[in-house]
Amino acid sequence: MNLTACRLRELREKHHFSQQKVADYLGISRTAYNKYESGAIRPTRKLDKLAALFGVSADYILGRADEIPEGRSNDPYLGEQWKKYLMLSDAGREMVDIMLDAVYKRERDMNAP
């Protein structure tokens, strides 16, 4: 097994995702994702999505970097919320984005001088 395959498996297990859950997020079959973790193929086209899902750089997944970056936040709640957001369908993420934009605008307008 190559370094990319090992890192994908470690990251998936660290985040408590099944292979099927990651495959669904990527829009591929579980069998196709399993080939990434076995080292049979490299996740070239899905690399950016994998990096976003696991909160690491593409370079880390490929073995070009040895350190996992600190990530978006050290707050575990925000990390869990981010994982939930990433696992939503495109329609679900669009709904969250619309709601977030509306609440943000309302708060900003209420606090404007």
C-alpha positions in Angstrom: 0.0 0.0 0.0 1.4 3.4 -0.9 1.5 6.5 1.3 -1.5 8.1 -0.3 -3.6 5.0 0.3 -2.4 4.8 3.9 -3.2 8.4 4.6 -6.7 8.2 3.1 -7.5 5.2 5.3 -6.1 6.9 8.4 -8.0 10.1 7.7 -11.2 8.3 7.1 -11.0 6.2 10.2 -9.9 9.3 12.3 -13.1 11.0 11.2 -15.2 7.9 11.8 -16.5 7.7 8.2 -17.3 4.5 6.4 -15.9 4.0 2.9 -19.5 4.2 1.6 -20.0 7.6 3.3 -16.9 9.0 1.7 -17.8 7.4 -1.7 -21.3 9.0 -1.5 -19.7 12.4 -0.8 -17.4 12.0 -3.7 -20.1 10.8 -6.0 -18.4 7.5 -6.8 -19.0 3.9 -5.9 -17.6 2.3 -2.7 -15.6 0.0 -4.9 -14.0 2.9 -6.7 -13.2 4.6 -3.3 -11.8 1.3 -2.0 -9.3 1.4 -4.9 -8.0 4.7 -3.6 -7.4 3.1 -0.2 -5.8 0.0 -1.6 -3.4 2.0 -3.7 -4.8 0.5 -7.0 -5.5 4.0 -8.3 -4.8 7.6 -7.2 -7.6 10.0 -6.4 -6.5 12.6 -9.0 -9.9 14.0 -9.9 -11.3 13.8 -6.4 -8.3 15.0 -4.5 -9.6 18.5 -3.8 -12.9 17.1 -2.4 -11.0 14.6 -0.2 -8.7 17.4 1.1 -11.8 19.5 2.0 -13.6 16.6 3.6 -10.7 15.7 5.9 -9.5 19.2 6.5 -6.0 18.6 5.2 -4.0 19.7 2.1 -3.9 17.7 -1.1 -0.1 17.7 -0.6 -0.6 15.9 2.8 -2.8 13.2 1.1 -0.2 12.7 -1.7 2.7 12.5 0.8 4.3 15.7 -0.3 3.8 17.2 3.2 4.4 15.5 6.5 2.3 17.6 8.8 -1.5 17.9 9.1 -2.3 21.6 9.2 -4.1 22.9 12.3 -7.3 23.2 10.2 -10.0 25.7 10.2 -10.4 25.9 14.0 -9.3 24.0 17.1 -13.0 24.2 18.3 -14.3 20.6 18.1 -17.9 21.9 17.6 -17.0 23.8 14.5 -15.1 20.8 13.2 -18.2 18.6 13.6 -20.4 21.2 12.0 -18.0 21.5 9.0 -18.1 17.7 8.5 -21.9 17.7 8.6 -21.9 20.5 6.0 -19.5 18.7 3.7 -21.6 15.5 3.8 -24.8 17.4 2.7 -26.0 17.1 -0.9 -25.5 20.0 -3.2 -29.1 21.1 -2.5 -28.6 20.8 1.2 -25.4 22.9 1.1 -27.3 25.5 -1.0 -30.0 25.7 1.6 -27.5 26.2 4.4 -25.6 28.8 2.4 -28.9 30.8 1.8 -29.8 30.6 5.5 -26.3 31.6 6.7 -26.2 34.6 4.3 -29.7 35.8 5.5 -28.8 35.5 9.2 -25.4 37.1 8.6 -27.0 40.0 6.7 -29.6 40.5 9.5 -27.0 40.5 12.2 -24.8 42.9 10.3 -27.7 45.3 9.6 -28.8 45.2 13.3 -25.3 46.1 14.4 -24.6 48.8 11.8 -24.1 52.3 13.2 
